[in-house]
Amino acid sequence: MKTLSGKRVLITGAASGIGKAIAHAFARRGAELVLSDLNEPLLKTTAGELAATGAKVSSYKLDVTDTAAITAFKDQVHRDGGPIDVLVNNAGLVFGGALLEVPLEKHFLTYRVNTLGMVAMTHAFLSDLISRPDAHLVNLASASGFIGLPLGSTYASSKWAAIGFSESVAVELELLGHKHVHVTTVCPSYVSTGLFDGAKPPLFTSMLTADKLAEKVAQAVLANRPSIKTPWLVAVTPALKGLMPFRAFNWMASILGANTSMTEWKGRGGHS
């Protein structure tokens, strides 16, 4: 994508955290913002803050697990301003704890928001992106999409699915001749948004900030980068995992603290 100026950018989970930070980063580059979140009061506050900076912004309450609501939402977005140029699938949640200590419904909800919600939103709005001359899809995954995450098994596996979905859609778009639609998969380590309060980043890394990650996302969209893997340890993880025997890699992950990073998790267990 050559510019974000004047582009209509839809961001899910935009009321707070990473989604809010991405909205600000895109607004600074002249984007027109279409924000959605389940938390309507907080969303309106965020939209008001952005409007006060001079950004053109509209906001809508949306549950990304409700496919009928997504269809109605798309119609409303089109009536209010037309098709979008960029879709940022950011909405997500996590419930930490041992598998048997977390209620099954919370495990299912994790998949419905993090994975099925991403698929549903992409299915609804991909035709918009294809119809535009220059478009982009951004999917928020995670460093845990590359490795097992004890005490966060369904969160990690939902992000494994997000990575596979993003890569498959990217290759499919190219195969079908839609090379003007680019895909960026965002794979950060822990971000200090409250969602992962108590979690400990692996050795030699630190907790990321939403603002710095959002800047990387905006830069990646403008450079049509296929992925963001941050910090440095995340960038080398896929290669290390591919080269090392499983037991050796697991030993290394334990030494670095990755396997125990969720031991003291006490995040808010809500939308990012």
N, C-alpha and C positions, 0 to 999 in steps of 0.2 A: 504494500500500500504506500503510495507516494506521499499522501498527506491525510491528516485527520480533520483538517479544517472543513467544516460544513458537513461532515459525515454523521449519519444518524447511528448512534452506538447504543445498543441495548445491553444492559448489565443486570443480571439476576443477583439476588442477595446483596443489593447495593446500599442498604440502610446503614451498614457499619462495616468495620474491619477492612478486609482486602477489597471488597466490592466498592466501598465508599472511597478508598484510596485510589482505586483505578478510575473511578468517576472524576476525581479531582485531577488526576494526571492527564486524562483525555480532554477534560474541559480546558486545561491550560494550553492545549494544542488546537483549540477551536472546534471541538466536536460538539454536536447537538446530542444531548443525553436523554435516553429513555430508560428510566430506572424502575426496577421492580423488587419487591420484597414482601414477605409475609407479615412483617412488623410494620403496619401502616403508619402509626404515629411517629416512629423513629425515621421511617422513610421520608415522611413529609418534612421533618426537621433537616435531614440531609439535603433534600431537594431545595429547601429554602436557603441553606448555607451556600449551595452551589449557585443558585440564582442570584444571590447577593454579590457574587464575584463577576457577574455579567454573563454567566453561561446560560444557554437556552436549554431548559430542562423540563421534562414531564415525568410524573411518577404514578405508579399503579400498584395496588395490592395484588399479589399473585402467589399462589401455592403451586410450585413446579411439579408437585405430585398429582395434580388434578388436570388431567388431559382435556376435559371439557372446558375448564377455566382457561387453559392455554389457548384453545381455539378462539374463544371469545376475546381473549386478550389480544391476540394477533389482529383480529378484525378491528378492535378499538384503536390499536396502534396505527393501523393503516388509515383509519378514518381521521385520526388526529394529525397525522403528518406524513403518511406514506410508508413505503418499505424501508427496512433498515440496511445499513452497509456493513455493520460490525455486530456480531453477537458474542458476548462474553458470558459464558456459563460459569458463574462463580458460586452460586448458592450451594451450601454444603453444611454438614454437621458431623459431629463425632460424639460417640459415647464410649468412654474408656472403661476398662475393667476386664477381669477374667471372663472368658466366653460365657461360662455358666452363671456368672454373677450379674450379667446384664440381661434384662428381660428380652425375650425373643422379639417382641414387637419393636424394641429399639434397634435391634440388629436389622430388621426388615425396613424400618424407617430410614436407616442409614443408606441402604441400597436405593430406596425409592427417591430420596433427595439427591444423593451424590451421583448415582448412575442413571437410573431411569428418568429422573428429571432432566439431566443433561441430554439424554437421547430424545426425550419428548420435545424439548425446546429446539434442539437442532432439527428434528423432523419437521417441526412447524415452520421454522424460519429459514431453512436452507434455501428454499426456492427464492426468498428475498435476495439472499447473497448472490445466488447464481444470476439473478436478473440485473444486478448492478454491474457497472463497468469495472469496479475495483472493490473487492470485498474481503472480509477476514472473519474467521471463526477462532475464538480463544476459549480453550477449555482448561479449567483449573483442576489439576491433578495434585500430585504430592510426591515427595521423595519416597514415601512409604509405598508408592506404586512400583518400586523396584525391588523391595525387600520385604520379608515378613516382619510384622510389627506385633510382638507380644503385648497383650492387654489393649490391643486396638485392631483386632483381626478383621472385623467387617469394614472398618474405616479403610484399612490398607487395601483390602481386596476390592473395595469399591473404586479405589484410585488405580489399581491395576487395570480394572475394566475401563476406566476413563482414558488411560494411556492407549490401550488397545483400540478403543473406539475412535479416538482422535487420529491415530496413525492410519487406521482403515479408511476413515472418511477422507483424509488427505490424499491417499493413494487413489481412492475411488474418484475423487474430483479430477485428478490429473488424467486418469484413465478415460473418463467420459468427456474430456476436452474442456473442463472448466478451470483452466489454469490461472484464471484471474482471481479465484477464490483461494486464499491461503489459510493454513491452519497452524496455530501455535498452541502447544501443550505446555502448561506451566507446572513445573515440578519443584517446589521449594521445600526446604526443611521447615522446622517449626517457625511460625510467625506469631509475633506478640500481639494477638488480637483479643485475647481472653479465652478463645476457643481451646487453647492448649495450656492454660494456666497450670503450673506444677510440673509440666513436662520438661525434661532436661535435654538440650541439644547434645549430640555426640561430641567427644573430645575434639579440640582444635577447631570447633565451630561455635557460633553464638546464635542467639535468637534473632531472626530477621525482623525488620520492621515492615509494616504494611506499605508505608510510603515508598521505601526503597524498592520493594518488590513491584509496586505499581509503576514506578519509573521504568523498571526493566521490561514490564509488559508493554508499555507504550512504545518503547524503543524497539522491541522485538516485532511489534505489528508494523511499524514503519520500515523495518528492515526485512520483513517477511521471513523471520526466523522460524524454523519448525518447532523449536522447543526452548524452554528456559530451565536449566538445572542449576540451582543455587542453594547453598554456597558451593565452594570448590569440591567438597567431599561428595556431594550429590552428583556432580558432573562426572566423577571417575567411578562411581559405584557400579553402573551397568557393565563397564569394561572389566572391573575387578571381579564381579560376580560371574561374568562369562568365562573368565580365565581360571578362576580358582575352584578347586573341589568344594562341594557344599560344606563339608565339615570345617575346612580351613577358612572359608568365608564367614561362616557362622561364628567361629572362634574370634576372628578379627572384629566382627560386629559387636561381639560381647565385650572385647577389650576396649573398644571405642565408646561403649555405653549405649549403642543403638538399641540393643535388645532389652535394656532396662530403662529406656527413656520415658516410658509411660507409667512407671511404677508409682509415681507421686502425682499423676494427673488429677486435676480437680477443675477442669475447664467447665464452662457454663453449659455444655451439652446442647447448644442451640445453633441457629443458623449463623454462618460466618458473615 
